[in-house]
Amino acid sequence: MSSRFSKVKPEECILLICDIQERFRSVIYQYPSVIHAAKILLESAELFKIPVIATEQYPRALGHTVEELDPQKMKVYEKTVFSMIVPEVEKCLLEHSLRRTAIIVGIETHVCVLQTTLDLLEKGYSVHIVTDGVSSQRTMDRSTAFRRLEQAGAWLTTYESLLFQLLRSKDNPSFKQISELCKRPRPDPGLNTL
């Protein structure tokens, strides 16, 4: 499905939020930025009518999704494997079979995000990794994962770039709301580097 370029269209997208859980607050590099990007994308998904799937890695030990992200706006599935593509998520993806563009935010870039991306690419999805919405405990793991993700065929983007691609024009009915979301103060911009 990957080509030399890949446009995103709201009616073809699904948003995947990977393991943004409480237990990771103190260990993930620039975690506030990851949460911020995920929150912006979650609110935008509602405007664009994009379905949202979230996972929680072994929540009994690692806690649930952070309080900043409203669980009412997404389907949340528990997992113990690293990829998000567990049977329950596969079933949900089948329910949205015309949506072949996956947008991914979450952690950790070099483990769960990478393995989810590889599984989705293998299934023919176009995968867009939101670079200011993914991280790892160590910056080297994060940056190395970006190279691997690109080599595998994923697209690297930022949440603002992605949102304006979804809008396509200032004439889009959601333009004002999306513009306001993008103007929100951002946490420390430490995720600016790949």
C-alpha positions as semicolon CSV with decimal commas, in nm:
position;residue;x (nm);y (nm);z (nm)
1;M;0,000;0,000;0,000
2;S;0,296;0,232;0,058
3;S;0,392;0,448;-0,234
4;R;0,639;0,727;-0,295
5;F;0,395;0,959;-0,122
6;S;0,095;0,901;0,097
7;K;-0,189;1,144;0,154
8;V;-0,417;1,116;0,453
9;K;-0,794;1,150;0,422
10;P;-1,024;1,147;0,727
11;E;-1,254;0,881;0,585
12;E;-0,958;0,644;0,537
13;C;-0,791;0,692;0,878
14;I;-0,792;0,515;1,210
15;L;-0,605;0,649;1,515
16;L;-0,408;0,405;1,732
17;I;-0,302;0,512;2,081
18;C;-0,037;0,273;2,208
19;D;0,007;0,217;2,583
20;I;0,001;0,577;2,710
21;Q;-0,034;0,462;3,071
22;E;0,019;0,614;3,415
23;R;0,312;0,394;3,518
24;F;0,529;0,535;3,238
25;R;0,505;0,901;3,347
26;S;0,838;0,905;3,524
27;V;1,040;0,694;3,282
28;I;0,953;0,793;2,923
29;Y;1,156;1,070;2,763
30;Q;0,938;1,381;2,719
31;Y;0,621;1,196;2,819
32;P;0,419;1,522;2,856
33;S;0,476;1,585;2,484
34;V;0,349;1,237;2,397
35;I;0,037;1,292;2,607
36;H;-0,017;1,639;2,457
37;A;0,003;1,510;2,099
38;A;-0,226;1,217;2,178
39;K;-0,482;1,449;2,340
40;I;-0,481;1,684;2,039
41;L;-0,523;1,391;1,800
42;L;-0,797;1,237;2,013
43;E;-0,996;1,562;2,007
44;S;-0,931;1,599;1,634
45;A;-1,045;1,243;1,567
46;E;-1,382;1,336;1,711
47;L;-1,409;1,633;1,472
48;F;-1,304;1,426;1,170
49;K;-1,509;1,120;1,279
50;I;-1,197;0,902;1,288
51;P;-1,230;0,585;1,500
52;V;-0,982;0,552;1,786
53;I;-0,832;0,232;1,926
54;A;-0,613;0,233;2,237
55;T;-0,421;-0,041;2,411
56;E;-0,288;-0,084;2,761
57;Q;0,013;-0,305;2,824
58;Y;-0,056;-0,532;3,123
59;P;-0,259;-0,267;3,311
60;R;-0,268;-0,466;3,638
61;A;0,100;-0,380;3,681
62;L;0,140;-0,071;3,461
63;G;-0,182;0,117;3,530
64;H;-0,447;0,243;3,293
65;T;-0,442;0,508;3,022
66;V;-0,342;0,851;3,157
67;E;-0,625;1,066;3,289
68;E;-0,564;1,337;3,027
69;L;-0,701;1,105;2,757
70;D;-1,076;1,047;2,777
71;P;-1,141;0,671;2,762
72;Q;-1,500;0,741;2,653
73;K;-1,367;0,860;2,317
74;M;-1,189;0,535;2,230
75;K;-1,204;0,160;2,249
76;V;-0,940;0,038;2,497
77;Y;-0,797;-0,314;2,485
78;E;-0,561;-0,487;2,727
79;K;-0,260;-0,673;2,594
80;T;0,050;-0,857;2,709
81;V;0,218;-0,890;2,369
82;F;0,405;-0,587;2,239
83;S;0,219;-0,524;1,914
84;M;-0,121;-0,359;1,940
85;I;-0,250;-0,604;1,680
86;V;-0,412;-0,851;1,919
87;P;-0,727;-1,044;1,816
88;E;-0,965;-0,783;1,967
89;V;-0,792;-0,501;1,782
90;E;-0,788;-0,704;1,460
91;K;-1,164;-0,749;1,494
92;C;-1,207;-0,374;1,543
93;L;-0,990;-0,304;1,237
94;L;-1,208;-0,543;1,034
95;E;-1,515;-0,344;1,140
96;H;-1,345;-0,043;0,979
97;S;-1,204;-0,232;0,682
98;L;-1,222;0,066;0,443
99;R;-0,991;0,263;0,672
100;R;-0,646;0,159;0,554
101;T;-0,442;0,451;0,693
102;A;-0,319;0,406;1,051
103;I;-0,201;0,702;1,258
104;I;0,006;0,597;1,561
105;V;0,100;0,774;1,884
106;G;0,232;0,618;2,202
107;I;0,518;0,425;2,353
108;E;0,772;0,281;2,330
109;T;0,886;0,376;1,981
110;H;1,135;0,092;1,946
111;V;0,912;-0,181;2,094
112;C;0,532;-0,158;2,080
113;V;0,508;0,120;1,821
114;L;0,761;-0,052;1,596
115;Q;0,603;-0,397;1,622
116;T;0,252;-0,256;1,567
117;T;0,375;-0,069;1,260
118;L;0,542;-0,376;1,112
119;D;0,224;-0,580;1,165
120;L;0,011;-0,310;0,999
121;L;0,250;-0,269;0,706
122;E;0,242;-0,644;0,656
123;K;-0,139;-0,621;0,638
124;G;-0,117;-0,350;0,369
125;Y;-0,186;-0,040;0,578
126;S;-0,030;0,298;0,516
127;V;0,118;0,387;0,856
128;H;0,189;0,741;0,979
129;I;0,401;0,776;1,292
130;V;0,344;1,104;1,478
131;T;0,701;1,184;1,582
132;D;0,603;1,438;1,848
133;G;0,361;1,182;1,987
134;V;0,589;0,880;2,032
135;S;0,884;0,821;2,262
136;S;1,093;0,570;2,453
137;Q;1,286;0,567;2,778
138;R;1,613;0,628;2,593
139;T;1,657;0,876;2,309
140;M;1,888;0,646;2,115
141;D;1,620;0,374;2,107
142;R;1,371;0,633;1,981
143;S;1,592;0,772;1,705
144;T;1,706;0,426;1,592
145;A;1,343;0,314;1,574
146;F;1,260;0,607;1,343
147;R;1,520;0,487;1,095
148;R;1,383;0,133;1,110
149;L;1,024;0,256;1,073
150;E;1,108;0,462;0,766
151;Q;1,308;0,179;0,610
152;A;1,008;-0,051;0,662
153;G;0,779;0,192;0,477
154;A;0,614;0,398;0,751
155;W;0,568;0,773;0,714
156;L;0,706;1,012;0,978
157;T;0,503;1,325;1,047
158;T;0,405;1,566;1,325
159;Y;0,057;1,607;1,461
160;E;0,021;1,959;1,321
161;S;0,133;1,855;0,973
162;L;-0,104;1,559;0,983
163;L;-0,401;1,768;1,098
164;F;-0,353;2,023;0,822
165;Q;-0,333;1,740;0,568
166;L;-0,666;1,614;0,699
167;L;-0,814;1,964;0,666
168;R;-0,682;2,021;0,310
169;S;-0,823;2,378;0,308
170;K;-0,926;2,668;0,530
171;D;-1,275;2,606;0,391
172;N;-1,302;2,280;0,585
173;P;-1,577;2,314;0,849
174;S;-1,330;2,199;1,120
175;F;-1,059;2,451;1,026
176;K;-1,119;2,691;1,314
177;Q;-1,132;2,417;1,580
178;I;-0,821;2,243;1,446
179;S;-0,634;2,574;1,428
180;E;-0,724;2,641;1,791
181;L;-0,602;2,295;1,895
182;C;-0,269;2,358;1,719
183;K;-0,228;2,690;1,903
184;R;-0,243;2,528;2,247
185;P;0,077;2,571;2,447
186;R;0,303;2,271;2,403
187;P;0,516;2,106;2,667
188;D;0,893;2,127;2,642
189;P;0,973;2,069;2,274
190;G;1,228;1,800;2,352
191;L;1,082;1,564;2,094
192;N;1,180;1,798;1,811
193;T;1,477;1,588;1,715
194;L;1,465;1,255;1,543
